[in-house]
Amino acid sequence: MRGLPRRLRYGEEATLVEHLDELRTRIIVVLVTLAVTTAVTFTFHSHLIRWLERALPPDKRHLVTFSVAEPFVTSFMVSVYAAVVICLPVLLWQFWAFFAPAFQERSQRAAMLMVLLAGALAIGGLAFGYWVVLPKALHFLTNYDDSLYRIQIRARDYFSFATTVLLAIIGIFELPVIVLGLVRMGILTSAQLRRNRRWGYFIVAFIALGLPGPDPVTTALELLPMWAIFEASIWLAVLVERRSARAEPEPA
């Protein structure tokens, strides 16, 4: 039985065939993990659906379906979404383990810290999206012009909207990791970020307008944390540069 792929050490040489074999094995590990996790989440899919429904106003939680296969397909897709989120650490670890040999030990430690930061920010983004953004946005949307329409919410459309918004919020919260990565690679500097702060705020606002949620409430709830996170990213970049400068050996 083939074991788990071994992570190569820094500078360790391997042939193209060995790299491809390692890549194939890591992809298989991810797919098997995703399949097993999906089977588990599908077993508890009713709890997942009730959890997502809680973001709706109490009188709008009776979702409807319009085809024979839609209940099964919708429940299965919700289970897959949940499985992907649960499997994310495995996916990130396999991705990192494949590329880690190209980095020195010091860079590997920094990358691991960034992965941990990305995981913590993802949890924070999920919590903020579920308890703040979704309830406010759904209250506005499901009660808008309710005197003119008989509002019925289709299960497939609702779960697609909810998961897209949550993923978008998680992506927003990952902005510091992206900025720090660009700073570490030398593509950006904290001085550039501070000098072009106004342009940064404008670009962030433009991105917020393109995120899921056509209503002003969702857009505002996405934009405000984006501005705050962008500002925090600038000062994190300053700290990273200062720490890197202290860690560099002085010239002889």
VEXDONU-668610 format. One record per atom (N, C-alpha, C): atom name; x, y, z. Coordinates in pm, 1 decimal. Layout:
N
CA:X:Y:Z
...
END
This chain:
252
N:85.2:-120.4:0.0
CA:0.0:0.0:0.0
C:88.6:125.1:0.0
N:59.1:217.2:-89.4
CA:139.1:339.0:-99.2
C:115.5:427.2:22.8
N:224.1:475.1:83.7
CA:213.2:563.2:199.1
C:193.9:707.4:156.9
N:182.7:793.9:256.1
CA:169.5:935.9:227.8
C:299.7:989.2:169.5
N:291.1:1088.3:81.4
CA:412.8:1139.6:18.0
C:505.0:1205.3:119.8
N:635.4:1183.1:102.6
CA:734.0:1242.9:191.5
C:766.9:1383.4:143.5
N:775.4:1476.6:238.1
CA:811.8:1613.1:201.4
C:962.2:1623.0:183.7
N:1003.8:1672.3:69.6
CA:1145.8:1686.0:41.4
C:1206.7:1795.9:127.2
N:1336.8:1781.6:156.6
CA:1407.8:1885.4:231.2
C:1455.4:1994.1:136.1
N:1490.5:2108.1:193.6
CA:1538.9:2219.1:112.0
C:1667.1:2178.2:39.9
N:1670.3:2201.4:-89.7
CA:1787.0:2168.8:-169.3
C:1794.1:2024.4:-213.9
N:1703.4:1938.7:-166.7
CA:1705.2:1798.8:-206.9
C:1658.4:1785.3:-351.9
N:1735.3:1715.3:-431.1
CA:1704.2:1702.9:-572.9
C:1612.6:1583.4:-597.6
N:1528.0:1597.8:-700.5
CA:1438.5:1489.7:-741.6
C:1415.1:1501.5:-890.9
N:1387.3:1389.5:-954.1
CA:1362.7:1390.8:-1097.9
C:1222.6:1441.9:-1126.5
N:1198.8:1473.5:-1254.2
CA:1066.0:1520.6:-1295.7
C:960.5:1414.8:-1267.9
N:994.2:1288.4:-1293.1
CA:898.8:1179.9:-1268.6
C:864.8:1171.1:-1120.2
N:965.8:1187.7:-1034.0
CA:940.9:1183.9:-889.7
C:852.7:1299.6:-845.2
N:874.5:1418.6:-902.1
CA:789.5:1533.7:-868.9
C:645.0:1509.1:-914.1
N:628.6:1457.1:-1033.7
CA:493.6:1429.9:-1084.1
C:425.1:1321.7:-1001.7
N:501.7:1221.3:-961.3
CA:444.4:1115.7:-877.1
C:402.2:1171.0:-741.9
N:485.1:1260.2:-685.4
CA:448.5:1323.3:-557.9
C:323.3:1408.3:-574.0
N:316.9:1486.5:-682.7
CA:200.5:1570.5:-707.2
C:74.7:1486.5:-722.1
N:83.2:1376.6:-796.7
CA:-32.8:1289.1:-814.1
C:-78.8:1232.2:-680.0
N:16.3:1190.0:-598.5
CA:-19.1:1132.4:-469.1
C:-85.8:1234.8:-379.0
N:-34.8:1357.1:-381.2
CA:-94.5:1461.8:-297.5
C:-234.7:1497.0:-345.3
N:-256.9:1499.3:-475.7
CA:-391.8:1524.4:-528.4
C:-486.7:1412.9:-486.6
N:-439.0:1289.4:-491.0
CA:-522.4:1176.8:-448.7
C:-558.8:1189.8:-301.0
N:-461.7:1231.1:-219.0
CA:-487.8:1250.6:-75.5
C:-598.6:1353.8:-54.8
N:-590.4:1464.2:-129.8
CA:-691.8:1569.0:-116.5
C:-828.8:1518.4:-160.9
N:-834.7:1447.8:-273.6
CA:-962.6:1399.0:-326.3
C:-1025.4:1295.2:-233.7
N:-943.2:1205.0:-180.1
CA:-996.7:1104.1:-87.4
C:-1048.0:1170.7:39.6
N:-971.3:1266.5:91.2
CA:-1014.6:1339.3:211.2
C:-1145.8:1412.8:185.7
N:-1155.7:1476.5:68.1
CA:-1278.6:1547.8:33.7
C:-1396.5:1452.2:21.0
N:-1375.6:1334.7:-39.4
CA:-1484.5:1237.9:-55.8
C:-1532.3:1186.5:79.7
N:-1438.2:1152.7:168.4
CA:-1476.3:1102.4:301.2
C:-1547.9:1210.3:381.4
N:-1495.0:1333.2:375.0
CA:-1557.0:1443.1:449.5
C:-1695.7:1474.6:395.5
N:-1712.8:1467.1:263.0
CA:-1845.3:1490.9:205.0
C:-1944.8:1386.6:252.9
N:-1900.9:1260.4:262.2
CA:-1989.7:1155.2:312.6
C:-2032.1:1184.4:456.4
N:-1938.2:1235.9:536.4
CA:-1970.8:1268.6:675.7
C:-2065.3:1388.0:682.7
N:-2034.0:1495.9:607.9
CA:-2118.9:1615.0:613.4
C:-2258.3:1586.6:557.0
N:-2266.6:1496.9:456.9
CA:-2399.3:1463.9:402.7
C:-2484.0:1390.7:505.9
N:-2417.6:1313.9:592.4
CA:-2491.1:1245.1:699.0
C:-2557.4:1345.1:793.3
N:-2491.9:1461.6:811.3
CA:-2545.4:1563.5:902.1
C:-2594.1:1686.6:824.9
N:-2634.7:1666.3:698.2
CA:-2669.4:1783.1:616.7
C:-2790.6:1858.9:669.3
N:-2881.0:1791.4:738.3
CA:-2997.9:1862.4:791.2
C:-2956.2:1967.2:894.0
N:-2854.1:1936.9:974.8
CA:-2805.1:2034.7:1072.2
C:-2737.2:2152.2:1001.4
N:-2663.9:2123.7:893.5
CA:-2599.8:2231.1:817.7
C:-2703.3:2323.8:756.1
N:-2809.3:2264.9:700.5
CA:-2913.0:2346.8:637.2
C:-2985.5:2431.9:740.4
N:-3017.9:2373.0:855.1
CA:-3082.6:2451.6:960.9
C:-2991.6:2564.5:1008.4
N:-2861.4:2536.3:1014.7
CA:-2765.0:2638.4:1058.2
C:-2762.4:2755.3:960.0
N:-2762.9:2726.5:831.1
CA:-2763.5:2833.1:731.0
C:-2896.4:2907.2:728.7
N:-3005.1:2836.1:756.2
CA:-3137.2:2899.6:755.8
C:-3152.0:3000.3:869.1
N:-3075.5:2983.1:976.4
CA:-3090.1:3071.7:1091.5
C:-3058.5:3216.4:1060.4
N:-2983.4:3241.6:953.7
CA:-2952.4:3379.7:915.7
C:-3074.1:3450.4:857.8
N:-3173.5:3373.8:813.3
CA:-3296.4:3433.1:759.6
C:-3386.3:3482.9:873.1
N:-3472.2:3581.9:844.5
CA:-3574.6:3619.3:943.4
C:-3661.5:3498.0:975.6
N:-3710.7:3485.7:1098.4
CA:-3786.4:3365.2:1138.3
C:-3903.8:3331.8:1047.9
N:-3972.0:3433.5:994.5
CA:-4089.0:3405.3:911.3
C:-4053.5:3373.2:766.5
N:-3924.4:3370.8:732.1
CA:-3882.6:3343.0:594.1
C:-3801.4:3213.9:583.9
N:-3806.0:3131.1:687.5
CA:-3720.7:3011.8:689.4
C:-3785.4:2889.1:625.7
N:-3900.5:2903.5:565.3
CA:-3966.4:2790.7:498.2
C:-3928.3:2793.8:350.5
N:-3816.0:2731.8:319.2
CA:-3763.9:2734.2:183.5
C:-3842.2:2638.4:94.9
N:-3845.7:2668.9:-34.4
CA:-3923.5:2588.5:-128.9
C:-3831.1:2533.7:-237.3
N:-3874.1:2423.6:-300.1
CA:-3805.1:2365.4:-414.7
C:-3905.8:2347.6:-527.5
N:-3854.8:2341.1:-653.2
CA:-3944.4:2339.2:-768.7
C:-3918.4:2225.1:-865.6
N:-3842.7:2124.9:-822.2
CA:-3822.9:2009.7:-910.3
C:-3806.2:1884.8:-825.4
N:-3817.1:1769.2:-891.1
CA:-3811.8:1642.0:-818.9
C:-3674.8:1619.2:-755.1
N:-3569.9:1648.4:-829.5
CA:-3434.6:1619.4:-780.9
C:-3375.1:1731.9:-697.7
N:-3439.7:1849.6:-693.7
CA:-3379.5:1965.3:-628.8
C:-3350.3:1945.0:-480.4
N:-3437.2:1879.7:-401.1
CA:-3403.1:1861.2:-258.9
C:-3272.9:1784.6:-239.8
N:-3255.3:1674.9:-314.8
CA:-3131.9:1596.5:-300.9
C:-3010.9:1674.6:-349.1
N:-3022.2:1736.6:-467.6
CA:-2908.1:1809.6:-524.0
C:-2867.1:1924.3:-432.4
N:-2965.3:1996.6:-378.1
CA:-2935.2:2109.7:-289.9
C:-2866.1:2063.4:-162.2
N:-2918.2:1957.3:-100.8
CA:-2856.9:1905.2:21.9
C:-2715.8:1853.6:-6.2
N:-2697.2:1790.0:-121.2
CA:-2565.3:1738.4:-154.8
C:-2465.6:1851.9:-176.2
N:-2506.7:1958.4:-246.3
CA:-2416.4:2070.0:-271.5
C:-2378.4:2140.5:-141.7
N:-2473.5:2156.4:-50.0
CA:-2441.7:2215.9:80.7
C:-2338.8:2129.8:153.3
N:-2353.0:1998.5:143.4
CA:-2257.8:1907.6:206.3
C:-2119.5:1921.7:144.6
N:-2113.6:1938.2:11.4
CA:-1984.7:1955.3:-55.9
C:-1918.5:2085.9:-12.3
N:-1996.8:2195.1:-7.0
CA:-1941.5:2323.2:38.5
C:-1881.5:2309.7:178.5
N:-1956.5:2245.1:268.2
CA:-1907.1:2228.1:405.2
C:-1781.5:2141.2:406.8
N:-1777.6:2038.6:324.1
CA:-1661.1:1950.9:318.9
C:-1537.6:2025.3:269.4
N:-1555.0:2113.2:172.1
CA:-1442.2:2191.0:120.6
C:-1384.6:2278.9:230.3
N:-1471.2:2343.3:309.0
CA:-1423.7:2428.5:418.1
C:-1349.1:2346.4:522.3
N:-1404.3:2228.4:556.5
CA:-1340.0:2143.7:656.5
C:-1206.1:2090.2:605.3
N:-1200.0:2059.2:476.0
CA:-1077.8:2002.5:416.7
C:-973.1:2108.0:383.4
N:-1005.6:2234.1:401.7
CA:-911.9:2339.3:363.1
C:-774.3:2324.2:429.0
N:-763.8:2290.3:559.1
CA:-629.7:2270.6:616.7
C:-549.7:2160.8:546.0
N:-617.1:2052.3:509.1
CA:-548.2:1944.2:437.6
C:-502.6:1992.2:301.0
N:-589.8:2065.5:232.2
CA:-553.5:2118.6:100.6
C:-434.0:2212.5:110.1
N:-438.0:2303.7:206.8
CA:-327.6:2397.8:223.4
C:-198.4:2325.7:261.2
N:-207.9:2224.0:346.3
CA:-87.2:2152.3:387.3
C:-26.0:2076.9:269.4
N:-107.0:2011.0:188.0
CA:-55.0:1939.0:72.4
C:6.7:2036.1:-28.2
N:-58.0:2150.2:-46.8
CA:-3.1:2251.7:-137.2
C:130.8:2302.0:-85.0
N:135.8:2330.7:47.2
CA:258.0:2382.7:106.2
C:369.2:2277.3:104.2
N:336.4:2153.9:136.9
CA:436.9:2048.1:141.4
C:500.2:2024.1:4.7
N:424.6:2047.8:-101.7
CA:478.7:2027.3:-236.0
C:578.8:2136.3:-273.8
N:549.4:2261.1:-234.6
CA:635.1:2372.8:-274.2
C:738.9:2411.5:-168.1
N:725.3:2360.6:-45.1
CA:815.1:2399.8:63.9
C:962.7:2375.0:34.6
N:1001.2:2264.8:-33.2
CA:1144.6:2242.9:-56.9
C:1213.7:2353.6:-135.5
N:1138.1:2438.5:-203.2
CA:1198.9:2547.6:-279.7
C:1238.7:2665.0:-191.3
N:1201.7:2661.7:-62.0
CA:1228.1:2773.6:28.2
C:1324.6:2731.1:138.0
N:1404.7:2826.1:183.7
CA:1494.0:2801.6:295.6
C:1414.1:2786.6:424.4
N:1481.5:2733.8:528.1
CA:1412.0:2706.5:654.1
C:1347.9:2832.0:712.2
N:1419.7:2943.4:704.4
CA:1365.4:3068.2:759.0
C:1239.8:3110.1:684.8
N:1241.2:3098.6:552.6
CA:1124.4:3133.8:472.4
C:1010.2:3036.5:497.2
N:1043.8:2909.1:521.4
CA:939.9:2810.0:550.3
C:866.6:2843.9:679.2
N:941.5:2887.5:781.7
CA:877.1:2925.4:908.1
C:785.3:3045.7:888.6
N:830.4:3142.7:810.1
CA:746.7:3260.5:783.3
C:621.1:3221.2:707.1
N:636.2:3129.9:611.2
CA:520.3:3086.4:533.0
C:420.7:3011.0:621.2
N:471.8:2928.6:713.6
CA:382.8:2857.0:803.9
C:304.2:2953.4:891.7
N:369.9:3059.9:938.0
CA:299.8:3160.9:1017.3
C:191.1:3228.6:934.6
N:218.9:3251.7:806.3
CA:118.8:3314.0:720.3
C:1.0:3220.0:696.2
N:30.0:3089.0:686.5
CA:-78.8:2991.5:670.9
C:-167.1:2990.4:795.3
N:-103.4:2993.5:913.3
CA:-180.9:2998.8:1038.1
C:-262.8:3127.1:1045.9
N:-201.8:3240.1:1004.1
CA:-275.4:3366.7:1002.0
C:-392.8:3359.4:906.4
N:-371.2:3296.6:789.6
CA:-478.9:3282.9:692.0
C:-594.1:3199.9:749.0
N:-560.9:3093.8:823.6
CA:-665.1:3011.9:884.3
C:-745.0:3088.5:988.8
N:-674.2:3165.2:1073.1
CA:-742.8:3244.4:1175.6
C:-831.2:3351.3:1112.3
N:-781.6:3416.5:1006.9
CA:-861.1:3519.2:938.7
C:-982.1:3457.7:869.9
N:-967.0:3335.9:816.9
CA:-1080.5:3269.2:751.9
C:-1191.6:3241.1:853.4
N:-1152.6:3195.8:973.2
CA:-1252.2:3171.4:1078.1
C:-1320.0:3302.0:1118.3
N:-1239.7:3408.7:1131.9
CA:-1297.2:3539.4:1165.3
C:-1390.5:3589.2:1057.0
N:-1352.8:3569.9:930.4
CA:-1438.8:3612.6:820.3
C:-1569.1:3534.4:815.7
N:-1561.4:3403.9:841.0
CA:-1682.7:3321.5:843.4
C:-1777.2:3366.6:954.5
N:-1721.3:3392.2:1073.1
CA:-1804.3:3437.0:1185.4
C:-1867.7:3573.1:1156.1
N:-1788.2:3666.5:1103.1
CA:-1840.6:3799.8:1072.3
C:-1947.8:3791.5:964.2
N:-1924.2:3710.3:862.1
CA:-2022.2:3698.0:755.1
C:-2152.7:3636.4:802.5
N:-2141.8:3533.5:888.8
CA:-2262.8:3461.7:931.2
C:-2344.8:3540.3:1032.6
N:-2277.5:3604.8:1127.8
CA:-2351.3:3670.6:1235.3
C:-2377.2:3819.1:1211.7
N:-2307.6:3879.1:1117.2
CA:-2326.6:4022.9:1093.8
C:-2380.5:4050.3:953.2
N:-2306.2:4008.5:850.8
CA:-2342.6:4046.8:713.8
C:-2471.3:3979.2:667.8
N:-2476.6:3845.5:676.8
CA:-2593.1:3773.4:624.8
C:-2724.8:3816.1:690.4
N:-2734.2:3818.6:824.4
CA:-2863.9:3856.8:883.6
C:-2910.3:3995.5:840.6
N:-2818.8:4095.1:840.3
CA:-2857.9:4230.3:801.1
C:-2900.4:4236.0:655.1
N:-2822.3:4172.6:569.0
CA:-2853.2:4175.4:426.6
C:-2983.9:4101.8:397.2
N:-3002.7:3986.4:459.3
CA:-3123.4:3908.7:433.1
C:-3247.8:3977.3:487.8
N:-3235.4:4043.3:602.5
CA:-3349.8:4117.3:656.2
C:-3392.5:4227.4:558.9
N:-3293.6:4298.5:502.4
CA:-3324.6:4404.5:406.7
C:-3385.7:4346.7:278.9
N:-3325.2:4243.8:225.1
CA:-3368.1:4189.8:96.5
C:-3504.0:4121.1:104.4
N:-3526.8:4043.1:210.0
CA:-3651.1:3965.9:217.8
C:-3769.8:4049.1:263.0
N:-3744.5:4169.8:311.1
CA:-3855.4:4256.3:351.8
C:-3874.0:4376.2:257.9
N:-3792.0:4383.6:155.0
CA:-3801.7:4495.7:62.1
C:-3927.3:4480.4:-24.5
N:-4012.2:4583.1:-23.0
CA:-4137.0:4582.2:-100.6
C:-4220.5:4457.5:-73.9
N:-4222.8:4413.0:53.1
CA:-4299.9:4292.2:82.6
C:-4449.8:4312.9:68.9
N:-4493.4:4440.4:60.5
CA:-4635.3:4466.2:37.4
C:-4673.3:4447.7:-109.1
N:-4573.6:4443.5:-196.5
CA:-4599.9:4426.2:-339.8
C:-4582.8:4282.6:-386.7
N:-4501.4:4203.5:-312.5
CA:-4470.1:4069.0:-357.2
C:-4502.0:3966.3:-249.4
N:-4537.3:3848.4:-295.7
CA:-4547.8:3733.2:-206.0
C:-4412.8:3662.7:-209.5
N:-4334.2:3686.2:-108.5
CA:-4195.4:3643.0:-111.1
C:-4183.4:3496.7:-69.6
N:-4134.4:3414.7:-162.7
CA:-4100.1:3275.9:-135.4
C:-3954.3:3256.0:-175.3
N:-3879.6:3193.3:-89.3
CA:-3735.6:3179.9:-112.0
C:-3705.1:3037.9:-157.5
N:-3644.3:3027.6:-273.8
CA:-3606.4:2896.8:-326.8
C:-3480.0:2847.6:-257.0
N:-3480.6:2723.6:-213.0
CA:-3368.4:2668.9:-135.4
C:-3237.1:2678.4:-212.4
N:-3237.2:2636.3:-339.3
CA:-3113.8:2636.3:-417.5
C:-3056.0:2775.9:-430.5
N:-3140.6:2873.6:-459.2
CA:-3093.3:3010.7:-475.9
C:-3042.6:3069.0:-344.2
N:-3112.1:3038.2:-235.2
CA:-3070.3:3093.4:-106.5
C:-2934.4:3039.7:-64.9
N:-2915.6:2907.5:-72.9
CA:-2787.9:2850.3:-30.3
C:-2673.8:2894.4:-121.1
N:-2703.8:2913.6:-249.3
CA:-2601.8:2966.1:-340.1
C:-2563.2:3107.8:-299.6
N:-2662.4:3191.4:-268.9
CA:-2636.0:3328.7:-225.6
C:-2559.3:3330.8:-93.7
N:-2603.9:3251.6:3.4
CA:-2542.5:3252.4:136.4
C:-2397.3:3205.9:130.5
N:-2371.9:3096.1:60.6
CA:-2234.1:3045.4:53.7
C:-2143.8:3141.1:-23.9
N:-2197.2:3205.1:-128.7
CA:-2116.0:3299.0:-205.5
C:-2078.3:3419.9:-121.0
N:-2173.7:3471.4:-45.3
CA:-2145.4:3585.5:41.6
C:-2042.7:3547.1:148.8
N:-2059.8:3431.5:209.5
CA:-1966.5:3388.8:313.9
C:-1825.9:3370.8:257.2
N:-1816.0:3310.5:138.4
CA:-1684.4:3293.4:76.5
C:-1622.6:3428.6:40.5
N:-1707.3:3522.6:-3.2
CA:-1656.4:3655.8:-35.5
C:-1602.3:3725.8:89.5
N:-1672.7:3713.9:201.6
CA:-1626.2:3774.4:326.4
C:-1495.9:3709.9:372.5
N:-1486.9:3577.5:358.9
CA:-1362.2:3509.3:394.2
C:-1248.5:3560.6:307.0
N:-1276.4:3578.4:176.5
CA:-1175.1:3632.9:87.3
C:-1131.4:3772.9:127.4
N:-1227.1:3855.6:170.4
CA:-1194.9:3990.6:216.6
C:-1100.4:3985.5:336.7
N:-1127.7:3895.0:429.5
CA:-1046.0:3885.5:549.8
C:-905.9:3831.5:521.6
N:-885.9:3773.3:403.1
CA:-753.0:3723.9:367.2
C:-665.0:3833.0:307.1
N:-716.8:3955.4:295.0
CA:-639.7:4064.6:234.9
C:-504.8:4087.4:302.9
N:-495.0:4084.7:437.6
CA:-363.1:4104.7:499.4
C:-260.5:4000.5:456.6
N:-303.8:3876.0:438.5
CA:-210.8:3771.3:396.0
C:-159.5:3799.7:255.2
N:-249.3:3844.9:167.7
CA:-209.5:3876.8:29.9
C:-109.4:3992.7:30.2
N:-140.6:4097.5:106.4
CA:-51.8:4213.8:111.6
C:83.4:4175.8:170.7
N:83.3:4099.6:279.8
CA:209.2:4059.1:342.0
C:290.8:3970.8:248.3
N:223.1:3885.3:172.4
CA:293.7:3802.5:76.0
C:362.3:3885.6:-31.3
N:292.1:3987.9:-81.1
CA:350.6:4075.9:-181.9
C:466.8:4156.5:-124.9
N:454.6:4195.3:2.6
CA:564.4:4268.3:66.7
C:685.4:4177.7:85.4
N:662.5:4054.0:128.2
CA:772.7:3959.3:148.5
C:846.0:3930.1:18.0
N:771.5:3929.2:-94.6
CA:833.4:3902.0:-224.4
C:896.7:4025.9:-285.3
N:879.6:4141.8:-220.6
CA:939.7:4264.4:-270.8
C:860.3:4333.2:-379.4
N:739.7:4284.1:-407.3
CA:656.2:4346.8:-510.0
C:595.8:4477.1:-459.0
N:562.9:4480.9:-330.2
CA:508.8:4600.5:-266.2
C:596.3:4637.2:-146.4
N:589.0:4763.9:-106.7
CA:653.0:4809.6:16.4
C:550.6:4887.9:97.6
N:576.8:4898.5:226.6
CA:485.2:4974.7:311.6
C:483.1:5121.8:270.2
N:597.2:5173.3:222.1
CA:600.9:5312.8:176.8
C:509.2:5333.7:56.9
N:508.5:5239.4:-35.5
CA:418.9:5248.8:-150.9
C:273.3:5243.1:-107.7
N:244.0:5154.2:-13.8
CA:106.1:5141.6:33.9
C:58.8:5270.3:101.1
N:145.1:5331.0:182.4
CA:105.4:5454.9:250.6
C:95.1:5571.5:152.6
N:186.3:5574.1:56.5
CA:185.0:5684.0:-40.2
C:62.0:5678.0:-130.9
N:16.4:5556.9:-160.8
CA:-98.7:5539.1:-249.8
C:-222.7:5492.3:-173.0
N:-233.2:5536.0:-47.4
CA:-343.9:5492.5:37.2
C:-480.4:5528.1:-24.0
N:-493.2:5649.3:-79.5
CA:-622.4:5690.1:-136.4
C:-661.6:5601.8:-253.5
N:-563.5:5572.2:-340.4
CA:-592.6:5482.2:-451.3
C:-630.5:5343.7:-398.6
N:-567.1:5300.7:-292.2
CA:-600.3:5171.7:-233.3
C:-743.8:5167.0:-183.7
N:-786.0:5274.0:-116.5
CA:-924.1:5279.9:-68.8
C:-1022.8:5279.6:-185.5
N:-986.2:5349.1:-293.7
CA:-1073.6:5352.5:-410.7
C:-1084.1:5214.2:-474.8
N:-971.5:5144.5:-488.2
CA:-972.5:5010.4:-547.5
C:-1051.8:4913.7:-461.2
N:-1035.4:4924.6:-329.0
CA:-1110.9:4839.2:-237.3
C:-1261.1:4864.3:-252.8
N:-1300.8:4991.4:-265.4
CA:-1442.5:5023.5:-284.0
C:-1494.6:4966.4:-416.0
N:-1412.2:4974.3:-520.1
CA:-1452.2:4919.8:-650.0
C:-1471.4:4769.1:-641.5
N:-1381.8:4700.5:-569.7
CA:-1394.1:4555.6:-551.9
C:-1520.2:4522.2:-473.4
N:-1550.4:4602.3:-369.8
CA:-1669.4:4577.6:-288.3
C:-1796.4:4584.8:-371.9
N:-1799.0:4676.1:-468.7
CA:-1916.9:4688.0:-554.4
C:-1935.2:4565.5:-642.9
N:-1826.2:4495.5:-671.4
CA:-1835.7:4377.3:-756.2
C:-1859.3:4248.4:-680.6
N:-1860.4:4254.2:-545.8
CA:-1882.7:4134.4:-466.4
C:-2030.6:4098.6:-462.2
N:-2062.5:3973.7:-423.8
CA:-2203.2:3932.6:-415.5
C:-2281.9:4022.0:-321.5
N:-2405.6:4044.5:-355.3
CA:-2492.4:4129.8:-275.8
C:-2522.5:4257.7:-348.8
N:-2630.0:4263.1:-429.5
CA:-2658.5:4382.1:-508.3
C:-2717.6:4496.2:-428.3
N:-2752.1:4472.3:-302.7
CA:-2819.7:4573.9:-222.6
C:-2716.9:4660.3:-150.2
N:-2754.9:4782.0:-112.1
CA:-2660.4:4872.5:-43.5
C:-2619.7:4823.9:94.5
N:-2706.1:4748.9:162.8
CA:-2672.5:4701.2:297.0
C:-2556.4:4602.6:291.4
N:-2566.6:4502.0:202.8
CA:-2458.9:4403.7:189.9
C:-2329.6:4469.8:144.8
N:-2341.1:4560.9:47.9
CA:-2221.6:4629.1:-4.0
C:-2152.0:4708.9:106.3
N:-2231.4:4782.5:186.9
CA:-2173.1:4862.1:295.3
C:-2109.4:4772.8:401.3
N:-2175.2:4661.4:434.3
CA:-2121.0:4570.6:535.0
C:-1994.9:4499.2:485.7
N:-1979.6:4487.7:355.0
CA:-1857.1:4431.0:299.7
C:-1747.6:4536.9:287.5
N:-1788.5:4661.1:254.8
CA:-1690.5:4766.4:229.6
C:-1621.9:4812.9:357.6
N:-1697.2:4832.4:464.5
CA:-1639.4:4885.9:587.9
C:-1528.0:4797.2:643.7
N:-1549.1:4665.8:657.2
CA:-1436.9:4583.3:704.8
C:-1322.3:4577.3:604.6
N:-1352.8:4589.9:474.4
CA:-1245.2:4589.6:374.8
C:-1153.6:4709.4:395.2
N:-1209.8:4825.8:420.1
CA:-1128.3:4944.6:447.0
C:-1045.1:4926.4:574.1
N:-1109.4:4873.9:678.7
CA:-1036.8:4853.7:804.8
C:-924.6:4751.9:787.6
N:-951.7:4644.4:714.4
CA:-850.7:4541.1:694.4
C:-738.2:4592.4:605.1
N:-772.2:4674.2:506.4
CA:-668.8:4732.0:420.4
C:-575.3:4821.3:501.7
N:-632.3:4903.3:589.1
CA:-549.6:4989.6:674.1
C:-463.4:4905.7:767.7
N:-520.8:4799.4:823.9
CA:-442.3:4712.2:911.0
C:-330.1:4644.5:833.2
N:-356.7:4612.2:705.7
CA:-253.7:4547.5:623.7
C:-133.5:4638.7:603.4
N:-159.1:4768.2:589.7
CA:-49.2:4863.0:571.6
C:43.3:4861.2:692.2
N:-15.1:4864.8:811.9
CA:67.7:4868.9:933.4
C:131.6:4733.4:962.3
N:67.0:4624.6:921.2
CA:131.4:4494.3:931.4
C:253.5:4487.7:839.7
N:240.5:4548.2:721.0
CA:353.8:4552.1:628.4
C:470.0:4629.6:688.2
N:439.7:4739.6:758.3
CA:544.4:4817.7:825.0
C:616.9:4731.3:928.5
N:541.1:4656.6:1009.6
CA:602.0:4572.1:1112.7
C:686.8:4461.6:1050.8
N:636.3:4402.1:941.9
CA:712.2:4294.6:875.9
C:844.0:4347.2:820.6
N:840.8:4465.0:758.3
CA:964.0:4522.1:703.3
C:1063.6:4555.2:813.4
N:1017.2:4610.8:923.9
CA:1107.9:4643.4:1034.3
C:1168.9:4517.3:1093.8
N:1088.8:4413.1:1108.0
CA:1140.9:4287.5:1163.6
C:1240.6:4224.4:1067.1
N:1211.2:4229.1:938.4
CA:1304.1:4173.6:839.5
C:1436.6:4250.6:838.3
N:1427.4:4383.0:854.3
CA:1549.0:4463.6:856.6
C:1634.7:4430.9:978.5
N:1573.0:4406.2:1093.6
CA:1649.1:4371.1:1213.4
C:1712.4:4232.8:1202.2
N:1642.8:4143.9:1128.5
CA:1692.8:4006.5:1117.7
C:1805.2:3991.8:1018.1
N:1821.1:4086.2:924.8
CA:1926.8:4078.4:825.1
C:2062.7:4101.6:891.7
N:2163.1:4020.0:857.0
CA:2295.1:4038.8:916.9
C:2359.5:4167.7:867.6
N:2430.2:4234.1:955.8
CA:2496.8:4356.9:917.0
C:2617.1:4327.3:827.0
N:2642.9:4412.1:726.0
CA:2754.8:4388.0:637.0
C:2887.3:4399.8:710.7
N:2982.7:4312.9:674.1
CA:3112.0:4311.4:741.5
C:3193.6:4434.3:703.2
END
